[in-house]
Amino acid sequence: MVKIRLQRFGAHKAPKYRIVAADSRSPRDGKFLEILGTYNPLTDPATVTLNAEKIQAWIKNGAQPTVTVKNILIANKVISK
């Protein structure tokens, strides 16, 4: 199953995240299928860049976003509740 989830990168205590499409069996920071955006929670407000077309295409093909990613997508009006 394909999940749309966060992949952590950045320095110690300075996290940044990529929003990626990845196989649910791969590790958090492991192999992924495609980068769909970025998320930086340390800025105020949090900086989010998304490729809405790619995200909607993955969801249409059956990818499931995690709870955190789903909340980010709803907040940025990429998907509806």
PyMOL Python script that loads the backbone (N, CA, C, O; Angstrom):
from pymol import cmd

cmd.read_pdbstr("""\
ATOM      1  N   MET A   1       0.836  -1.175   0.000  1.00  0.00           N
ATOM      2  CA  MET A   1       0.000   0.000   0.000  1.00  0.00           C
ATOM      3  C   MET A   1       0.886   1.246   0.000  1.00  0.00           C
ATOM      4  O   MET A   1       1.914   1.284   0.676  1.00  0.00           O
ATOM      5  N   VAL A   2       0.489   2.238  -0.746  1.00  0.00           N
ATOM      6  CA  VAL A   2       1.236   3.495  -0.820  1.00  0.00           C
ATOM      7  C   VAL A   2       0.649   4.479   0.185  1.00  0.00           C
ATOM      8  O   VAL A   2      -0.566   4.660   0.259  1.00  0.00           O
ATOM      9  N   LYS A   3       1.530   5.112   0.957  1.00  0.00           N
ATOM     10  CA  LYS A   3       1.133   6.133   1.920  1.00  0.00           C
ATOM     11  C   LYS A   3       1.771   7.459   1.536  1.00  0.00           C
ATOM     12  O   LYS A   3       2.889   7.501   1.024  1.00  0.00           O
ATOM     13  N   ILE A   4       1.048   8.532   1.789  1.00  0.00           N
ATOM     14  CA  ILE A   4       1.605   9.875   1.665  1.00  0.00           C
ATOM     15  C   ILE A   4       1.952  10.283   3.086  1.00  0.00           C
ATOM     16  O   ILE A   4       1.070  10.423   3.933  1.00  0.00           O
ATOM     17  N   ARG A   5       3.249  10.473   3.347  1.00  0.00           N
ATOM     18  CA  ARG A   5       3.700  10.694   4.715  1.00  0.00           C
ATOM     19  C   ARG A   5       4.871  11.654   4.768  1.00  0.00           C
ATOM     20  O   ARG A   5       5.387  12.094   3.740  1.00  0.00           O
ATOM     21  N   LEU A   6       5.286  11.973   6.003  1.00  0.00           N
ATOM     22  CA  LEU A   6       6.415  12.875   6.213  1.00  0.00           C
ATOM     23  C   LEU A   6       7.713  12.086   6.272  1.00  0.00           C
ATOM     24  O   LEU A   6       7.764  10.987   6.824  1.00  0.00           O
ATOM     25  N   GLN A   7       8.759  12.662   5.695  1.00  0.00           N
ATOM     26  CA  GLN A   7      10.104  12.103   5.768  1.00  0.00           C
ATOM     27  C   GLN A   7      10.980  13.172   6.404  1.00  0.00           C
ATOM     28  O   GLN A   7      11.108  14.268   5.860  1.00  0.00           O
ATOM     29  N   ARG A   8      11.580  12.871   7.543  1.00  0.00           N
ATOM     30  CA  ARG A   8      12.341  13.873   8.282  1.00  0.00           C
ATOM     31  C   ARG A   8      13.740  14.043   7.700  1.00  0.00           C
ATOM     32  O   ARG A   8      14.407  13.073   7.339  1.00  0.00           O
ATOM     33  N   PHE A   9      14.163  15.296   7.619  1.00  0.00           N
ATOM     34  CA  PHE A   9      15.556  15.618   7.326  1.00  0.00           C
ATOM     35  C   PHE A   9      15.863  16.915   8.052  1.00  0.00           C
ATOM     36  O   PHE A   9      14.965  17.498   8.660  1.00  0.00           O
ATOM     37  N   GLY A  10      17.087  17.380   8.010  1.00  0.00           N
ATOM     38  CA  GLY A  10      17.480  18.560   8.761  1.00  0.00           C
ATOM     39  C   GLY A  10      18.363  18.175   9.931  1.00  0.00           C
ATOM     40  O   GLY A  10      18.575  16.991  10.196  1.00  0.00           O
ATOM     41  N   ALA A  11      18.870  19.158  10.617  1.00  0.00           N
ATOM     42  CA  ALA A  11      19.815  18.938  11.705  1.00  0.00           C
ATOM     43  C   ALA A  11      19.116  18.507  12.990  1.00  0.00           C
ATOM     44  O   ALA A  11      17.889  18.523  13.085  1.00  0.00           O
ATOM     45  N   HIS A  12      19.916  18.125  13.965  1.00  0.00           N
ATOM     46  CA  HIS A  12      19.419  17.748  15.283  1.00  0.00           C
ATOM     47  C   HIS A  12      18.666  18.929  15.905  1.00  0.00           C
ATOM     48  O   HIS A  12      19.192  20.040  15.957  1.00  0.00           O
ATOM     49  N   LYS A  13      17.468  18.697  16.363  1.00  0.00           N
ATOM     50  CA  LYS A  13      16.573  19.701  16.949  1.00  0.00           C
ATOM     51  C   LYS A  13      16.188  20.812  15.973  1.00  0.00           C
ATOM     52  O   LYS A  13      15.742  21.877  16.398  1.00  0.00           O
ATOM     53  N   ALA A  14      16.354  20.579  14.682  1.00  0.00           N
ATOM     54  CA  ALA A  14      15.934  21.533  13.651  1.00  0.00           C
ATOM     55  C   ALA A  14      15.278  20.747  12.521  1.00  0.00           C
ATOM     56  O   ALA A  14      15.802  20.711  11.407  1.00  0.00           O
ATOM     57  N   PRO A  15      14.137  20.117  12.798  1.00  0.00           N
ATOM     58  CA  PRO A  15      13.543  19.237  11.797  1.00  0.00           C
ATOM     59  C   PRO A  15      12.918  19.990  10.631  1.00  0.00           C
ATOM     60  O   PRO A  15      12.355  21.073  10.786  1.00  0.00           O
ATOM     61  N   LYS A  16      13.037  19.390   9.484  1.00  0.00           N
ATOM     62  CA  LYS A  16      12.312  19.794   8.289  1.00  0.00           C
ATOM     63  C   LYS A  16      11.784  18.498   7.712  1.00  0.00           C
ATOM     64  O   LYS A  16      12.361  17.435   7.940  1.00  0.00           O
ATOM     65  N   TYR A  17      10.709  18.571   6.976  1.00  0.00           N
ATOM     66  CA  TYR A  17      10.094  17.352   6.473  1.00  0.00           C
ATOM     67  C   TYR A  17       9.805  17.468   4.989  1.00  0.00           C
ATOM     68  O   TYR A  17       9.480  18.545   4.488  1.00  0.00           O
ATOM     69  N   ARG A  18       9.926  16.349   4.291  1.00  0.00           N
ATOM     70  CA  ARG A  18       9.446  16.226   2.929  1.00  0.00           C
ATOM     71  C   ARG A  18       8.135  15.466   2.998  1.00  0.00           C
ATOM     72  O   ARG A  18       8.001  14.528   3.783  1.00  0.00           O
ATOM     73  N   ILE A  19       7.178  15.856   2.192  1.00  0.00           N
ATOM     74  CA  ILE A  19       5.953  15.086   2.055  1.00  0.00           C
ATOM     75  C   ILE A  19       6.172  14.188   0.852  1.00  0.00           C
ATOM     76  O   ILE A  19       6.357  14.670  -0.266  1.00  0.00           O
ATOM     77  N   VAL A  20       6.151  12.868   1.082  1.00  0.00           N
ATOM     78  CA  VAL A  20       6.507  11.915   0.044  1.00  0.00           C
ATOM     79  C   VAL A  20       5.434  10.841  -0.099  1.00  0.00           C
ATOM     80  O   VAL A  20       4.664  10.579   0.824  1.00  0.00           O
ATOM     81  N   ALA A  21       5.404  10.234  -1.269  1.00  0.00           N
ATOM     82  CA  ALA A  21       4.630   9.026  -1.492  1.00  0.00           C
ATOM     83  C   ALA A  21       5.606   7.870  -1.318  1.00  0.00           C
ATOM     84  O   ALA A  21       6.629   7.813  -1.999  1.00  0.00           O
ATOM     85  N   ALA A  22       5.294   6.944  -0.405  1.00  0.00           N
ATOM     86  CA  ALA A  22       6.203   5.839  -0.108  1.00  0.00           C
ATOM     87  C   ALA A  22       5.418   4.573   0.174  1.00  0.00           C
ATOM     88  O   ALA A  22       4.260   4.619   0.588  1.00  0.00           O
ATOM     89  N   ASP A  23       6.065   3.447  -0.056  1.00  0.00           N
ATOM     90  CA  ASP A  23       5.482   2.164   0.302  1.00  0.00           C
ATOM     91  C   ASP A  23       5.353   2.117   1.822  1.00  0.00           C
ATOM     92  O   ASP A  23       6.264   2.549   2.529  1.00  0.00           O
ATOM     93  N   SER A  24       4.253   1.606   2.328  1.00  0.00           N
ATOM     94  CA  SER A  24       4.022   1.592   3.772  1.00  0.00           C
ATOM     95  C   SER A  24       5.029   0.722   4.515  1.00  0.00           C
ATOM     96  O   SER A  24       5.204   0.886   5.722  1.00  0.00           O
ATOM     97  N   ARG A  25       5.692  -0.197   3.822  1.00  0.00           N
ATOM     98  CA  ARG A  25       6.664  -1.081   4.466  1.00  0.00           C
ATOM     99  C   ARG A  25       8.056  -0.473   4.562  1.00  0.00           C
ATOM    100  O   ARG A  25       8.892  -0.990   5.304  1.00  0.00           O
ATOM    101  N   SER A  26       8.333   0.604   3.840  1.00  0.00           N
ATOM    102  CA  SER A  26       9.661   1.217   3.876  1.00  0.00           C
ATOM    103  C   SER A  26       9.814   2.065   5.141  1.00  0.00           C
ATOM    104  O   SER A  26       8.820   2.571   5.661  1.00  0.00           O
ATOM    105  N   PRO A  27      11.049   2.230   5.648  1.00  0.00           N
ATOM    106  CA  PRO A  27      11.252   3.015   6.864  1.00  0.00           C
ATOM    107  C   PRO A  27      10.969   4.500   6.645  1.00  0.00           C
ATOM    108  O   PRO A  27      10.919   4.971   5.510  1.00  0.00           O
ATOM    109  N   ARG A  28      10.785   5.230   7.746  1.00  0.00           N
ATOM    110  CA  ARG A  28      10.399   6.649   7.683  1.00  0.00           C
ATOM    111  C   ARG A  28      11.314   7.472   6.789  1.00  0.00           C
ATOM    112  O   ARG A  28      10.836   8.255   5.969  1.00  0.00           O
ATOM    113  N   ASP A  29      12.615   7.305   6.937  1.00  0.00           N
ATOM    114  CA  ASP A  29      13.564   8.094   6.157  1.00  0.00           C
ATOM    115  C   ASP A  29      14.165   7.283   5.016  1.00  0.00           C
ATOM    116  O   ASP A  29      15.216   7.642   4.485  1.00  0.00           O
ATOM    117  N   GLY A  30      13.515   6.208   4.642  1.00  0.00           N
ATOM    118  CA  GLY A  30      14.047   5.316   3.617  1.00  0.00           C
ATOM    119  C   GLY A  30      13.569   5.659   2.220  1.00  0.00           C
ATOM    120  O   GLY A  30      13.302   6.815   1.890  1.00  0.00           O
ATOM    121  N   LYS A  31      13.471   4.620   1.417  1.00  0.00           N
ATOM    122  CA  LYS A  31      13.129   4.759   0.017  1.00  0.00           C
ATOM    123  C   LYS A  31      11.713   5.319  -0.143  1.00  0.00           C
ATOM    124  O   LYS A  31      10.807   4.967   0.612  1.00  0.00           O
ATOM    125  N   PHE A  32      11.539   6.192  -1.133  1.00  0.00           N
ATOM    126  CA  PHE A  32      10.227   6.757  -1.425  1.00  0.00           C
ATOM    127  C   PHE A  32      10.002   6.734  -2.930  1.00  0.00           C
ATOM    128  O   PHE A  32      10.937   6.527  -3.704  1.00  0.00           O
ATOM    129  N   LEU A  33       8.766   6.945  -3.332  1.00  0.00           N
ATOM    130  CA  LEU A  33       8.420   6.911  -4.746  1.00  0.00           C
ATOM    131  C   LEU A  33       8.502   8.289  -5.394  1.00  0.00           C
ATOM    132  O   LEU A  33       8.976   8.417  -6.523  1.00  0.00           O
ATOM    133  N   GLU A  34       8.041   9.329  -4.680  1.00  0.00           N
ATOM    134  CA  GLU A  34       8.037  10.671  -5.253  1.00  0.00           C
ATOM    135  C   GLU A  34       7.935  11.712  -4.142  1.00  0.00           C
ATOM    136  O   GLU A  34       7.251  11.495  -3.142  1.00  0.00           O
ATOM    137  N   ILE A  35       8.616  12.842  -4.322  1.00  0.00           N
ATOM    138  CA  ILE A  35       8.506  13.970  -3.399  1.00  0.00           C
ATOM    139  C   ILE A  35       7.317  14.820  -3.844  1.00  0.00           C
ATOM    140  O   ILE A  35       7.213  15.205  -5.009  1.00  0.00           O
ATOM    141  N   LEU A  36       6.421  15.105  -2.891  1.00  0.00           N
ATOM    142  CA  LEU A  36       5.209  15.850  -3.205  1.00  0.00           C
ATOM    143  C   LEU A  36       5.194  17.254  -2.599  1.00  0.00           C
ATOM    144  O   LEU A  36       4.348  18.070  -2.965  1.00  0.00           O
ATOM    145  N   GLY A  37       6.109  17.545  -1.686  1.00  0.00           N
ATOM    146  CA  GLY A  37       6.150  18.865  -1.082  1.00  0.00           C
ATOM    147  C   GLY A  37       7.092  18.886   0.107  1.00  0.00           C
ATOM    148  O   GLY A  37       7.791  17.909   0.379  1.00  0.00           O
ATOM    149  N   THR A  38       7.105  20.023   0.821  1.00  0.00           N
ATOM    150  CA  THR A  38       7.936  20.174   2.013  1.00  0.00           C
ATOM    151  C   THR A  38       7.112  20.816   3.120  1.00  0.00           C
ATOM    152  O   THR A  38       6.087  21.450   2.870  1.00  0.00           O
ATOM    153  N   TYR A  39       7.591  20.634   4.361  1.00  0.00           N
ATOM    154  CA  TYR A  39       6.916  21.180   5.542  1.00  0.00           C
ATOM    155  C   TYR A  39       7.983  21.574   6.547  1.00  0.00           C
ATOM    156  O   TYR A  39       8.807  20.746   6.938  1.00  0.00           O
ATOM    157  N   ASN A  40       7.975  22.844   6.972  1.00  0.00           N
ATOM    158  CA  ASN A  40       8.916  23.329   7.974  1.00  0.00           C
ATOM    159  C   ASN A  40       8.115  23.858   9.163  1.00  0.00           C
ATOM    160  O   ASN A  40       7.563  24.956   9.090  1.00  0.00           O
ATOM    161  N   PRO A  41       8.042  23.089  10.264  1.00  0.00           N
ATOM    162  CA  PRO A  41       7.224  23.493  11.406  1.00  0.00           C
ATOM    163  C   PRO A  41       7.865  24.560  12.287  1.00  0.00           C
ATOM    164  O   PRO A  41       7.190  25.094  13.167  1.00  0.00           O
ATOM    165  N   LEU A  42       9.132  24.890  12.086  1.00  0.00           N
ATOM    166  CA  LEU A  42       9.824  25.822  12.974  1.00  0.00           C
ATOM    167  C   LEU A  42       9.551  27.284  12.657  1.00  0.00           C
ATOM    168  O   LEU A  42       9.753  28.143  13.515  1.00  0.00           O
ATOM    169  N   THR A  43       9.098  27.585  11.452  1.00  0.00           N
ATOM    170  CA  THR A  43       8.788  28.972  11.127  1.00  0.00           C
ATOM    171  C   THR A  43       7.411  29.317  11.691  1.00  0.00           C
ATOM    172  O   THR A  43       6.617  28.428  11.997  1.00  0.00           O
ATOM    173  N   ASP A  44       7.140  30.600  11.824  1.00  0.00           N
ATOM    174  CA  ASP A  44       5.839  31.020  12.350  1.00  0.00           C
ATOM    175  C   ASP A  44       5.180  31.938  11.348  1.00  0.00           C
ATOM    176  O   ASP A  44       5.642  33.070  11.204  1.00  0.00           O
ATOM    177  N   PRO A  45       4.147  31.542  10.651  1.00  0.00           N
ATOM    178  CA  PRO A  45       3.505  30.220  10.666  1.00  0.00           C
ATOM    179  C   PRO A  45       4.342  29.188   9.913  1.00  0.00           C
ATOM    180  O   PRO A  45       5.289  29.537   9.207  1.00  0.00           O
ATOM    181  N   ALA A  46       3.987  27.932  10.069  1.00  0.00           N
ATOM    182  CA  ALA A  46       4.729  26.842   9.435  1.00  0.00           C
ATOM    183  C   ALA A  46       4.732  27.014   7.913  1.00  0.00           C
ATOM    184  O   ALA A  46       3.711  27.359   7.318  1.00  0.00           O
ATOM    185  N   THR A  47       5.887  26.770   7.295  1.00  0.00           N
ATOM    186  CA  THR A  47       6.030  26.903   5.847  1.00  0.00           C
ATOM    187  C   THR A  47       5.696  25.574   5.188  1.00  0.00           C
ATOM    188  O   THR A  47       6.259  24.535   5.534  1.00  0.00           O
ATOM    189  N   VAL A  48       4.778  25.619   4.240  1.00  0.00           N
ATOM    190  CA  VAL A  48       4.365  24.412   3.529  1.00  0.00           C
ATOM    191  C   VAL A  48       4.387  24.707   2.030  1.00  0.00           C
ATOM    192  O   VAL A  48       3.813  25.698   1.577  1.00  0.00           O
ATOM    193  N   THR A  49       5.053  23.844   1.265  1.00  0.00           N
ATOM    194  CA  THR A  49       4.984  23.915  -0.192  1.00  0.00           C
ATOM    195  C   THR A  49       4.473  22.568  -0.671  1.00  0.00           C
ATOM    196  O   THR A  49       4.986  21.521  -0.277  1.00  0.00           O
ATOM    197  N   LEU A  50       3.462  22.604  -1.520  1.00  0.00           N
ATOM    198  CA  LEU A  50       2.815  21.379  -1.979  1.00  0.00           C
ATOM    199  C   LEU A  50       2.655  21.388  -3.486  1.00  0.00           C
ATOM    200  O   LEU A  50       2.478  22.444  -4.093  1.00  0.00           O
ATOM    201  N   ASN A  51       2.716  20.214  -4.088  1.00  0.00           N
ATOM    202  CA  ASN A  51       2.374  20.048  -5.494  1.00  0.00           C
ATOM    203  C   ASN A  51       0.993  19.385  -5.502  1.00  0.00           C
ATOM    204  O   ASN A  51       0.883  18.159  -5.487  1.00  0.00           O
ATOM    205  N   ALA A  52      -0.054  20.208  -5.526  1.00  0.00           N
ATOM    206  CA  ALA A  52      -1.426  19.734  -5.372  1.00  0.00           C
ATOM    207  C   ALA A  52      -1.827  18.747  -6.467  1.00  0.00           C
ATOM    208  O   ALA A  52      -2.554  17.790  -6.200  1.00  0.00           O
ATOM    209  N   GLU A  53      -1.362  18.970  -7.694  1.00  0.00           N
ATOM    210  CA  GLU A  53      -1.735  18.075  -8.791  1.00  0.00           C
ATOM    211  C   GLU A  53      -1.205  16.666  -8.557  1.00  0.00           C
ATOM    212  O   GLU A  53      -1.927  15.688  -8.752  1.00  0.00           O
ATOM    213  N   LYS A  54       0.059  16.561  -8.138  1.00  0.00           N
ATOM    214  CA  LYS A  54       0.643  15.246  -7.883  1.00  0.00           C
ATOM    215  C   LYS A  54      -0.029  14.565  -6.691  1.00  0.00           C
ATOM    216  O   LYS A  54      -0.276  13.360  -6.719  1.00  0.00           O
ATOM    217  N   ILE A  55      -0.321  15.336  -5.649  1.00  0.00           N
ATOM    218  CA  ILE A  55      -0.969  14.771  -4.461  1.00  0.00           C
ATOM    219  C   ILE A  55      -2.341  14.217  -4.817  1.00  0.00           C
ATOM    220  O   ILE A  55      -2.682  13.100  -4.430  1.00  0.00           O
ATOM    221  N   GLN A  56      -3.125  14.992  -5.550  1.00  0.00           N
ATOM    222  CA  GLN A  56      -4.454  14.523  -5.930  1.00  0.00           C
ATOM    223  C   GLN A  56      -4.376  13.311  -6.851  1.00  0.00           C
ATOM    224  O   GLN A  56      -5.234  12.431  -6.777  1.00  0.00           O
ATOM    225  N   ALA A  57      -3.367  13.245  -7.714  1.00  0.00           N
ATOM    226  CA  ALA A  57      -3.197  12.083  -8.585  1.00  0.00           C
ATOM    227  C   ALA A  57      -2.878  10.843  -7.759  1.00  0.00           C
ATOM    228  O   ALA A  57      -3.421   9.772  -8.030  1.00  0.00           O
ATOM    229  N   TRP A  58      -2.005  10.963  -6.751  1.00  0.00           N
ATOM    230  CA  TRP A  58      -1.677   9.820  -5.898  1.00  0.00           C
ATOM    231  C   TRP A  58      -2.895   9.363  -5.109  1.00  0.00           C
ATOM    232  O   TRP A  58      -3.135   8.161  -4.990  1.00  0.00           O
ATOM    233  N   ILE A  59      -3.672  10.306  -4.566  1.00  0.00           N
ATOM    234  CA  ILE A  59      -4.870   9.940  -3.805  1.00  0.00           C
ATOM    235  C   ILE A  59      -5.889   9.266  -4.712  1.00  0.00           C
ATOM    236  O   ILE A  59      -6.543   8.303  -4.312  1.00  0.00           O
ATOM    237  N   LYS A  60      -6.021   9.768  -5.920  1.00  0.00           N
ATOM    238  CA  LYS A  60      -6.943   9.170  -6.884  1.00  0.00           C
ATOM    239  C   LYS A  60      -6.537   7.729  -7.216  1.00  0.00           C
ATOM    240  O   LYS A  60      -7.395   6.888  -7.486  1.00  0.00           O
ATOM    241  N   ASN A  61      -5.231   7.444  -7.196  1.00  0.00           N
ATOM    242  CA  ASN A  61      -4.735   6.099  -7.484  1.00  0.00           C
ATOM    243  C   ASN A  61      -4.690   5.203  -6.249  1.00  0.00           C
ATOM    244  O   ASN A  61      -4.197   4.077  -6.330  1.00  0.00           O
ATOM    245  N   GLY A  62      -5.193   5.677  -5.105  1.00  0.00           N
ATOM    246  CA  GLY A  62      -5.322   4.825  -3.932  1.00  0.00           C
ATOM    247  C   GLY A  62      -4.359   5.076  -2.794  1.00  0.00           C
ATOM    248  O   GLY A  62      -4.397   4.346  -1.804  1.00  0.00           O
ATOM    249  N   ALA A  63      -3.495   6.076  -2.888  1.00  0.00           N
ATOM    250  CA  ALA A  63      -2.561   6.373  -1.793  1.00  0.00           C
ATOM    251  C   ALA A  63      -3.332   6.961  -0.612  1.00  0.00           C
ATOM    252  O   ALA A  63      -4.256   7.753  -0.796  1.00  0.00           O
ATOM    253  N   GLN A  64      -2.947   6.570   0.590  1.00  0.00           N
ATOM    254  CA  GLN A  64      -3.603   7.040   1.810  1.00  0.00           C
ATOM    255  C   GLN A  64      -2.676   7.990   2.563  1.00  0.00           C
ATOM    256  O   GLN A  64      -1.562   7.602   2.914  1.00  0.00           O
ATOM    257  N   PRO A  65      -3.113   9.243   2.823  1.00  0.00           N
ATOM    258  CA  PRO A  65      -2.277  10.141   3.622  1.00  0.00           C
ATOM    259  C   PRO A  65      -2.337   9.757   5.102  1.00  0.00           C
ATOM    260  O   PRO A  65      -3.363   9.274   5.580  1.00  0.00           O
ATOM    261  N   THR A  66      -1.238   9.974   5.821  1.00  0.00           N
ATOM    262  CA  THR A  66      -1.237   9.763   7.264  1.00  0.00           C
ATOM    263  C   THR A  66      -2.067  10.870   7.906  1.00  0.00           C
ATOM    264  O   THR A  66      -2.444  11.831   7.235  1.00  0.00           O
ATOM    265  N   VAL A  67      -2.348  10.743   9.187  1.00  0.00           N
ATOM    266  CA  VAL A  67      -3.184  11.717   9.890  1.00  0.00           C
ATOM    267  C   VAL A  67      -2.563  13.109   9.833  1.00  0.00           C
ATOM    268  O   VAL A  67      -3.260  14.085   9.552  1.00  0.00           O
ATOM    269  N   THR A  68      -1.263  13.213  10.095  1.00  0.00           N
ATOM    270  CA  THR A  68      -0.582  14.506  10.083  1.00  0.00           C
ATOM    271  C   THR A  68      -0.601  15.127   8.696  1.00  0.00           C
ATOM    272  O   THR A  68      -0.893  16.314   8.551  1.00  0.00           O
ATOM    273  N   VAL A  69      -0.293  14.340   7.680  1.00  0.00           N
ATOM    274  CA  VAL A  69      -0.288  14.858   6.315  1.00  0.00           C
ATOM    275  C   VAL A  69      -1.705  15.252   5.900  1.00  0.00           C
ATOM    276  O   VAL A  69      -1.890  16.262   5.220  1.00  0.00           O
ATOM    277  N   LYS A  70      -2.691  14.477   6.297  1.00  0.00           N
ATOM    278  CA  LYS A  70      -4.074  14.808   5.965  1.00  0.00           C
ATOM    279  C   LYS A  70      -4.459  16.157   6.559  1.00  0.00           C
ATOM    280  O   LYS A  70      -5.118  16.959   5.898  1.00  0.00           O
ATOM    281  N   ASN A  71      -4.049  16.418   7.810  1.00  0.00           N
ATOM    282  CA  ASN A  71      -4.329  17.705   8.438  1.00  0.00           C
ATOM    283  C   ASN A  71      -3.633  18.851   7.705  1.00  0.00           C
ATOM    284  O   ASN A  71      -4.209  19.929   7.559  1.00  0.00           O
ATOM    285  N   ILE A  72      -2.405  18.632   7.244  1.00  0.00           N
ATOM    286  CA  ILE A  72      -1.683  19.655   6.479  1.00  0.00           C
ATOM    287  C   ILE A  72      -2.405  19.920   5.159  1.00  0.00           C
ATOM    288  O   ILE A  72      -2.564  21.073   4.760  1.00  0.00           O
ATOM    289  N   LEU A  73      -2.840  18.861   4.484  1.00  0.00           N
ATOM    290  CA  LEU A  73      -3.526  19.018   3.198  1.00  0.00           C
ATOM    291  C   LEU A  73      -4.865  19.724   3.358  1.00  0.00           C
ATOM    292  O   LEU A  73      -5.232  20.542   2.514  1.00  0.00           O
ATOM    293  N   ILE A  74      -5.598  19.426   4.422  1.00  0.00           N
ATOM    294  CA  ILE A  74      -6.877  20.096   4.674  1.00  0.00           C
ATOM    295  C   ILE A  74      -6.649  21.574   4.986  1.00  0.00           C
ATOM    296  O   ILE A  74      -7.390  22.430   4.503  1.00  0.00           O
ATOM    297  N   ALA A  75      -5.629  21.877   5.791  1.00  0.00           N
ATOM    298  CA  ALA A  75      -5.325  23.264   6.160  1.00  0.00           C
ATOM    299  C   ALA A  75      -4.933  24.093   4.944  1.00  0.00           C
ATOM    300  O   ALA A  75      -5.181  25.298   4.905  1.00  0.00           O
ATOM    301  N   ASN A  76      -4.316  23.445   3.940  1.00  0.00           N
ATOM    302  CA  ASN A  76      -3.891  24.152   2.736  1.00  0.00           C
ATOM    303  C   ASN A  76      -4.873  23.986   1.574  1.00  0.00           C
ATOM    304  O   ASN A  76      -4.570  24.339   0.435  1.00  0.00           O
ATOM    305  N   LYS A  77      -6.046  23.446   1.882  1.00  0.00           N
ATOM    306  CA  LYS A  77      -7.160  23.316   0.930  1.00  0.00           C
ATOM    307  C   LYS A  77      -6.796  22.500  -0.317  1.00  0.00           C
ATOM    308  O   LYS A  77      -7.280  22.785  -1.413  1.00  0.00           O
ATOM    309  N   VAL A  78      -5.934  21.478  -0.141  1.00  0.00           N
ATOM    310  CA  VAL A  78      -5.609  20.573  -1.240  1.00  0.00           C
ATOM    311  C   VAL A  78      -6.677  19.497  -1.326  1.00  0.00           C
ATOM    312  O   VAL A  78      -7.061  19.079  -2.418  1.00  0.00           O
ATOM    313  N   ILE A  79      -7.161  19.046  -0.158  1.00  0.00           N
ATOM    314  CA  ILE A  79      -8.263  18.094  -0.104  1.00  0.00           C
ATOM    315  C   ILE A  79      -9.307  18.627   0.871  1.00  0.00           C
ATOM    316  O   ILE A  79      -9.023  19.526   1.662  1.00  0.00           O
ATOM    317  N   SER A  80     -10.495  18.078   0.813  1.00  0.00           N
ATOM    318  CA  SER A  80     -11.535  18.465   1.772  1.00  0.00           C
ATOM    319  C   SER A  80     -11.690  17.367   2.799  1.00  0.00           C
ATOM    320  O   SER A  80     -11.202  16.253   2.607  1.00  0.00           O
ATOM    321  N   LYS A  81     -12.369  17.677   3.888  1.00  0.00           N
ATOM    322  CA  LYS A  81     -12.577  16.679   4.939  1.00  0.00           C
ATOM    323  C   LYS A  81     -13.378  15.566   4.370  1.00  0.00           C
ATOM    324  O   LYS A  81     -13.681  14.601   5.072  1.00  0.00           O
TER     325      LYS A  81
END
""", "prot")
cmd.dss("prot")
cmd.show_as("cartoon", "prot")
cmd.util.cbc("prot")
cmd.orient("prot")
